Amino acid sequence: MTITKSHTGNFIPNRPAAYTITVGNNGTAPTDGTTVTLHDTLPTGLTNLSIAGRGWRCAQSTLTCTRSDVLAVGSSYPPITLRVRVARTATGTVTNTATVTGGGDTTTHTATDPTTIDPDPVWTWLGHHEPGHHETHGKTK
């Protein structure tokens, strides 16, 4: 089994964002039809909004998805989309981690995705104003 995790662009505080998780088979034989379980662990600063993928049975409360259909060698299951909300106070880089087990493979496979959180452009712009600093627009007393 293989697992990859990706996202597009940088995440912005207080906005939704998404990860794409793909599970594949790079072995020498098809999976054996036993349950394949994917589990995602969100870092601090991200809250799950939804998790879904065609043919996957997903539980948002545990960020776990399962399926039991056979996967041919060199193939991948349809991707899983994990939608998150970035906390207003989130900054820096966070790392999201997903694991996959099952399908006849006895190894747990892990994928990580370091994600940069950019300051919200509006929030940053507003933050440049100093308290008590007001222009008088040419009026003097």
Disulfide bonds with the S-S distance in Angstrom:
Cys58-Cys65 2.12
